[in-house]
Amino acid sequence: MNRLFSQRINQLNIPTQNIQESENLTNEIIELYSKENNEVKYTVWLRKIQSTGKVVYSGIYTTCILPSGATCMKAIFPLPKGNATVILKPIVGEKNELILDSSGQKFGDAGFYFLLNDPKGNFWSQYIKSFTDKLIISEEDEYLKAKQILRLWNLKVANFEYDMVK
């Protein structure tokens, strides 16, 4: 994935090995405000490899309401001529952890979507049921811990673990 797509689009440059301390990721949070009411409309999370400045990914985060009425988190990853969008349904786990899960069954559910703007100016959207993302966030001592699991055709393709300190 990195060789075929990520380097070309400067997005989703997922580390394929554990990151060493010298290769820490930088995190920048950018808030975009609405002109109408001066409230935060979108939050951008920009992550780069500290030593090189190479973008790991940039995502635009907001909420959305599904046709079912469920309020979800929406992560939009800009791509050339479109975007990849992941809609994650919030769930409270058995140990009070926050679980954001993109598992859905059909277009309009939580899940992974591609949006493309073709050369004629038409927009196309495709729901990708076979790709899922689950993020589990829990509190442990003074830390927030996050575990993220990406699956394709129900096979685990990536597993990330984060420790977050304020």
Buried (B, 14 or more C-beta within 10 A) or exposed (E): EEEEEBEEBBBBBEBEEEEEEEEEEEEEEEEEEEEEEEEEBBEBBBBBBEEEEEBBBBBBBBEBEBEEEEEBBBBBBBBEEBBBBBBBBBEEEEEEBBBBBBBBEEEEBBBBBBBBEEEEEEEEEEBBBEBBBBBBBBEEEEEBBBBBBBBBEEEEEBEEEEEEEE
